[in-house]
Amino acid sequence: MNFTNLFKIAVKALGNNKLRGFLTMLGIIIGVASVITMLAIGQGSKRSIQAEISEMGSNMIMIHPGGDMRGGVRLDADDMESLKLKDMEDIREKTRYVSYVSPAVNSAGQAVYGANNTPTTVYGVNLDYLEIRRYKIADGDAFSEQEIKTAAKVCLVGKTVVDELFPAGENPVGRVIRFGTIPFRIVGVLESKGYNSMGMDQDDLIVAPYTTVQKRILAITHLQEIVCSSLSETYTDEAIAEISDILLRTNHRLKATDDDDFSIRSQQELSSMLTSTTDMMTVLLAAVAGISLLVGGIGIMNIMYVSVTERTREIGLRMSIGAKGRDILAQFLIESILISVTGGLIGVVFGIGAAVVVNLAAAFPIYIQPWSVLLSFAVCTLTGVFFGWYPAQKAAMLDPIEAIRYE
């Protein structure tokens, strides 16, 4: 018996039991749709986090003072004064893998303009900081190198600060605001970056020359942080090694047995941690959704058992007029595969649709990868073969005489 006839017989058999066939497919439909939707949500979250980290500067490197033991007491890193301006200058001049470097000092306080005020943070940096953190100026200009040298009282402000201090919508460029007791003239407004993946408002800040913050607000000469960026994300590890081994340990005259009096962190570490977390969650979600495919497969096996039992006499008649065991096996396998493949196709449509609905209704990021659709479809096809094989094999092994006599 050729394949075309077997296919027609399988389609006719399923057509005679449409409702039962659909209910059997339902498990496969739900399983495939769940897997595609869960993977789309997981991959969407991963890409969203990577995009946000990229906006923050995916190749950014942050150098902080490290804690130290003095007199048997471990000092907090914030109390240390190990980072100096010379460290920053040496990183700029002597490294091969660093593209931008900026000193960083900051102070939290109240920004005031007229009757409006808002709590915020002023960051003292140089012009490289804007490149490192990928801030762009929406209105006005950046402060100049001359203004950094003279510790001028000028600043750039984020959108959140503008909204709080200028609620009427007036142009803030050229206006003078006060941070604590220090007046600052706004020379530019930064483009909005919104919230990052950790829920921090990237627009709630004031950016000023580091010399101004050092001298007029904090009254310090050391640096609280050095921020730099590698030539690209690929060279982050080389840049960290170069900064640590060649410069800072040498500059700070640390012996081979001494611990570092500084710590270095990169956005790459944060990116790897968050990516591994989202990957783990994606696998977990897909595994939970995959249980539906298993349940659907068991449903196929159950229905095929019922079908074999119901059609025992039919099987006997076919075998008595010349149908071979392999023909009976192929017939029931085709039925099983038809159920799983049809359910898989419907599940793919429902899965993509559900992912789009999640994106539109909940504004949740999604990304449907072609391989996830192909994988789900391949798995549901294998499910049909795997769970349909045993009932089909049982049908093929029936004795024709006993099958005809079956009541």
Secondary structure, 3 states (H helix, E strand, C coil): CCHHHHHHHHHHHHHCCHHHHHHHHHHHHHHHHHHHHHHHHHHHHHHHHHHHHHHHHCCEEEEEECCEEECCEEECHHHCCCCCHHHHHHHHHHCCCEEEEEEEEEEEEEEEECCEEEEEEEEEECCHHHHHCCCCEEEECCCCHHHHHCCCCEEEECHHHHHHHCCCCCCCCCCEEEECCEEEEEEEEECCCCECCCCCECCCCEEEEHHHHHHHHHCCCCCCEEEEEECCHHHHHHHHHHHHHHHHHHHCCCCCCCCCCEEEEEHHHHHHHHHHHHHHHHHHHHHHHHHHHHHHHHHHHHHHHHHHHHCHHHHHHHHHCCCCHHHHHHHHHHHHHHHHHHHHHHHHHHHHHHHHHHHHHHCCCCCCCHHHHHHHHHHHHHHHHHHHHHHHHHHHCCCHHHHHHCC
